[in-house]
């Protein structure tokens, strides 16, 4: 299997959901077009962490900050548990 490592972060993170009901979450989208089967799972998770850290710089309110920080923690845990 060919594994492609892209130089730029291929993933964009955004927050969405209802702030009043505490149902906010982070969603991801691929920035460019490439075949998703050619990318390693660890690389995707690391790209999601990088995208969340970039998003964290632009978060302006507490609910967004909390959701993004929780997402980063969960992604790092998943990355640590992967073989």
Secondary structure, DSSP 8 states (H G I E B T S, - for coil): ------SS--EEEEEES-TTTT--EEEEEESS---GGGS-HHHHHHHHHHHHHHHHHH--SHHHHHHHHHHHHHHHHHHHH--
